[in-house]
Amino acid sequence: MSLFDGVTGLFEGVFDCSVTLHLDGADDVLMRGIFREEPGEVADLDGNDTVVVSPVLKLREEFAVQLERGSRVSVSSRPGEVFMVTAIYPTRSPAQDRHHLAMLTEVDPA
């Protein structure tokens, strides 16, 4: 057991929103997660660092295991927009209930 166990639930209670996983040929799957747009640095072609803002979704493992690269999701805080999962990573938290981080890119909702 870690000192950080249970903190994930506290964050979710404040910041989470409804997330929909859109499956081809099957019913949508409803889940909860924390959607954010977070800054990060990317090296451009000249080797200079550029700050970019990317959408990310933090999910509990029980939801994250349902996602894979290429999955399409939407979030209630951004109605009408659809995002594609480009990568999924566990966060660095030592907690048993830690979030997984899904890197997203916006796609055409059609």
Secondary structure, DSSP 8 states (H G I E B T S, - for coil): --TTTTHHHHHHHHH-EEEEEE-TTS--EEEEEEEEEEEEEEE-TTS-EEEEEEEEEEEEHHHHTT--TT-EEEETTSTT-EEEEEEEEE-S---TT-EEEEEEEEE---
